[in-house]
Amino acid sequence: MKIIAVIYHSAHGHTEHIASLVAEGARSLANTEVHLLQAEDLASAPNELLKFDGYILGSPTYLGGVSAQVKAFMDATGGLWRNQQLLGRLAAGFTVSALPAGDKQSTLLSMFVFCMQHGMLWVGNPILPEQHLGVPYDEAANRLGSWSGLMAQAEKSSAADAFAPGDIKTALMFGKNFAATLQRLHCNAPLKQSLEVVG
């Protein structure tokens, strides 16, 4: 059984809606357990991360970066970083903004750098944009053309009807791909042990 944490902050419910879809996609694979966790709760208990095999981080894009709550969660993991306790675990990220671009790329990059500093393995978004196959734009998977992670656009105030069908489809596929990647990873020894200098 592989255990995944979907860690997110959502001020108005939009990022939470995408988080729930990502979790649903991941749960569609057998032998996968998924927990939805709020970043602000983990900021006061970062050692809870040690229970999981992989992490999918989610944040709205605020002024070109993650929200303050997600940044506080990241900063709280300093003790885990000093001991490299998250080394070799799988990670991915997603973000939501009101505009098609909205500088979401810089939000995903901040998540990527955070995970790289912990020595995690990053899973991007391998889903081909379906509009190139003739699927209508709003219905196309990965319609926003993001490869480093999942991007979604919230066009309306209500989270339930804010997203194009393509973004909903992409979130489900993104979660499933992450879970499938995690299932394919097999390690006979902890990565930290394999990185030790032989004397």
Order of alpha helices (4+ residues) and beta strands (2+ residues): beta-alpha-beta-alpha-beta-alpha-alpha-beta-alpha-beta-beta-alpha-alpha
